[in-house]
């Protein structure tokens, strides 16, 4: 039993223990390949464990496939959560993987975007993930296709387009090479349809506090655009003439997954939608890695132990989060939500035939707000000017929400705009980029919570204190905010 490649893996003894105990906390952090069957599995595979001498460990599904193994049909590697690159400090790897979630780019283009040469990027991927970038990218798309073939009744042609293949012939060939069978052979029994929607599993590593995620999103939900209740999140998206819709709730039966019901009129947008939801609901986080860093702090340790499944709530759209952040600069969450709702009702686009109750509008695009008269909606002149300025800056390319950009670059570009300070820029990085190390140190509630009952810390003192929490400072923010909220609720009940 050996680790197959130079890729950083958990200690071999840990891998063995996790495999034998089917520990879901390690799902997606490594894959187990069996030489006698030429199949690779997740650590949680329910099949009888193979003999140790037949086991090989790989850091990624792409590495296992590159070594000639095919994905297990029982545990289904396509359902495993994402990589653990941030924990290992592989920021270049993490940023490149985010690039793969967007537009189709060559290795050369991806390397340029992350500031490396193409050869250097290939070498780094082989060392860290056991396969070059193109193999990792192709494997990710093929695993998504395998999920669609298994869980939906979509035609094979639509599955090919949904998983990012422009050519059906190329898709069939790549799928057959990776799975040792054609797409049609895999789909022996098509899944039942749910009207015009499909249903997909979105897996995560436990623990995961879905209720806390919904609570955070519910207090900020925009009427008409999204609905959040005690058990689910729903949203309308896409084009007003043919809108898509989605609903996300817990998978029945206690499985470590969320259930996505999705209607997506354009198959090519299906993978970006799923990718956005995985980021928005932080489904690829590794609680063990985050906990190791935060529990070293006396301040954060009790908060982490109380809520180890707390995650980082992202946002659906960068511009939407930017507008919300600007509105909330000096008012309460409720007041900011009221202002944002007015903007949606005045400038948002009505969708044809509202797909679900309460979902009838799309959040306005930057074009709609670049010259909007926002003062009549209750915004101060300064805040209205900031919203218009951000809309224009996005349109002319001075700023953007590319997820692969370094945090420092994002902050520097945004604070250069009038009306955007450090707090707003870091808040946007937390919610729009889902950056794990974003840290709005100027936040008053945060500075009070970090003081442990004493006078609020200064932003500089808090930043120095939080240096030990890197690269997970955004998670520290969520725990401090939630701790302050719990304390306030307790005080209110006592009074």
Rosetta blueprint (number, residue, H / E / L):
1 X L
2 X E
3 X E
4 X L
5 X L
6 X L
7 X L
8 X L
9 X L
10 X L
11 X L
12 X H
13 X H
14 X H
15 X H
16 X H
17 X H
18 X H
19 X H
20 X H
21 X H
22 X L
23 X L
24 X H
25 X H
26 X H
27 X E
28 X L
29 X L
30 X E
31 X E
32 X E
33 X E
34 X E
35 X L
36 X L
37 X L
38 X L
39 X E
40 X E
41 X E
42 X L
43 X L
44 X L
45 X L
46 X L
47 X L
48 X L
49 X L
50 X L
51 X L
52 X H
53 X H
54 X H
55 X E
56 X E
57 X E
58 X E
59 X L
60 X L
61 X H
62 X H
63 X H
64 X H
65 X H
66 X H
67 X L
68 X L
69 X L
70 X E
71 X E
72 X L
73 X L
74 X L
75 X L
76 X L
77 X H
78 X H
79 X H
80 X L
81 X L
82 X L
83 X L
84 X L
85 X H
86 X H
87 X H
88 X H
89 X L
90 X L
91 X H
92 X H
93 X H
94 X H
95 X H
96 X H
97 X H
98 X H
99 X H
100 X H
101 X L
102 X L
103 X L
104 X L
105 X L
106 X L
107 X H
108 X H
109 X H
110 X H
111 X H
112 X H
113 X H
114 X L
115 X L
116 X L
117 X L
118 X H
119 X H
120 X H
121 X H
122 X H
123 X H
124 X H
125 X H
126 X H
127 X H
128 X H
129 X H
130 X L
131 X L
132 X L
133 X H
134 X H
135 X H
136 X H
137 X H
138 X H
139 X H
140 X H
141 X H
142 X H
143 X H
144 X H
145 X H
146 X H
147 X H
148 X H
149 X H
150 X H
151 X H
152 X L
153 X L
154 X L
155 X L
156 X H
157 X H
158 X H
159 X H
160 X H
161 X H
162 X H
163 X L
164 X L
165 X L
166 X L
167 X L
168 X H
169 X H
170 X H
171 X H
172 X H
173 X H
174 X H
175 X H
176 X H
177 X H
178 X H
179 X H
180 X L
181 X L
182 X L
183 X H
184 X H
185 X H
186 X H
187 X L
188 X L
189 X L
190 X L
191 X L
192 X L
193 X L
194 X E
195 X L
196 X L
197 X E
198 X E
199 X E
200 X E
201 X E
202 X E
203 X E
204 X L
205 X L
206 X L
207 X L
208 X L
209 X L
210 X H
211 X H
212 X H
213 X H
214 X H
215 X H
216 X H
217 X H
218 X H
219 X L
220 X L
221 X L
222 X L
223 X L
224 X E
225 X L
226 X E
227 X E
228 X E
229 X L
230 X L
231 X L
232 X E
233 X E
234 X E
235 X E
236 X E
237 X E
238 X E
239 X L
240 X L
241 X L
242 X L
243 X E
244 X E
245 X E
246 X E
247 X E
248 X E
249 X E
250 X E
251 X L
252 X H
253 X H
254 X H
255 X L
256 X L
257 X E
258 X E
259 X E
260 X E
261 X E
262 X E
263 X E
264 X L
265 X L
266 X L
267 X H
268 X H
269 X H
270 X H
271 X H
272 X H
273 X H
274 X H
275 X H
276 X H
277 X H
278 X H
279 X H
280 X H
281 X L
282 X L
283 X L
284 X L
285 X L
286 X L
287 X H
288 X H
289 X H
290 X H
291 X H
292 X H
293 X H
294 X H
295 X L
296 X L
297 X L
298 X H
299 X H
300 X H
301 X H
302 X H
303 X H
304 X H
305 X H
306 X H
307 X L
308 X L
309 X L
310 X L
311 X L
312 X L
313 X L
314 X L
315 X L
316 X L
317 X L
318 X H
319 X H
320 X H
321 X H
322 X H
323 X H
324 X H
325 X H
326 X H
327 X H
328 X L
329 X L
330 X L
331 X L
332 X L
333 X H
334 X H
335 X H
336 X H
337 X H
338 X H
339 X H
340 X H
341 X H
342 X H
343 X H
344 X H
345 X H
346 X H
347 X H
348 X L
349 X E
350 X E
351 X L
352 X L
353 X L
354 X L
355 X L
356 X E
357 X L
358 X L
359 X E
360 X L
361 X E
362 X E
363 X L
364 X L
365 X L
366 X H
367 X H
368 X H
369 X H
370 X L
371 X L
372 X L
373 X L
374 X L
375 X H
376 X H
377 X H
378 X L
379 X L
380 X L
381 X H
382 X H
383 X H
384 X H
385 X H
386 X H
387 X H
388 X H
389 X H
390 X H
391 X H
392 X H
393 X H
394 X H
395 X H
396 X L
397 X L
398 X L
399 X L
400 X L
401 X L
402 X L
403 X L
404 X L
405 X L
406 X L
407 X H
408 X H
409 X H
410 X H
411 X H
412 X H
413 X H
414 X H
415 X H
416 X L
417 X L
418 X L
419 X L
420 X L
421 X L
422 X H
423 X H
424 X H
425 X H
426 X H
427 X H
428 X H
429 X H
430 X H
431 X H
432 X L
433 X L
434 X L
435 X L
436 X L
437 X L
438 X L
439 X L
440 X L
441 X L
442 X L
443 X L
444 X H
445 X H
446 X H
447 X H
448 X H
449 X H
450 X H
451 X L
452 X L
453 X L
454 X L
455 X L
456 X L
457 X L
458 X L
459 X H
460 X H
461 X H
462 X H
463 X H
464 X H
465 X H
466 X H
467 X H
468 X H
469 X H
470 X L
471 X L
472 X L
473 X H
474 X H
475 X H
476 X H
477 X H
478 X H
479 X H
480 X H
481 X H
482 X H
483 X H
484 X H
485 X H
486 X H
487 X H
488 X H
489 X H
490 X H
491 X H
492 X H
493 X H
494 X H
495 X L
